[in-house]
Amino acid sequence: MTADDSLGRLDDDDYPAYTMGRAAAMLGTTQGFLRAIGDARLITPLRSAGGHRRYSRHQLRLAARARELVDEGTPIEAACRIVTLEDQLREAQRLNVQNGPATTAAA
C-alpha cells in the first residue's frame, strides 16, 4: 500500500477508521449503545485483524441520528428502523438526482 492509497481513505465515508472507544467518545454515548444498535442491525461494524470493532463516518452519522431519537424517548429498535428508512430514502433520492428524471414511452 502506498501513501497515496492511505491518504485516499481519508475521504472515504465507508472506511472503518474509528475504534469503538473513539466512536463512543465522538458520539458522547457508551460502547453499550453502539453494541445495541449493532444488535438491532442498524450498523454492522467491520472487524480489525484482532477482532475489534471499527466504524466508518457513515456509520457514525447513523448512530448519532439513532441516539437523537432514543434521547427523545423512541425505543432503540424503532429508532434503528426509522434511521434505516431515512438512510434508504436519502440513497434513493441521491440515485434519482444522479440518474436524472425517468422517462416512460407513450403507449
ABEGO torsion letter per residue (X at the ends): XBAAAAAAAAABAABBABBAAAAAAAAGBBAAAAAAAAAAGABBBBBBAAGBBBBBAAAAAAAAAAAAAAAAGBBAAAAAAAAAAAAAAAAAAAAAAAAEBBBBBBX
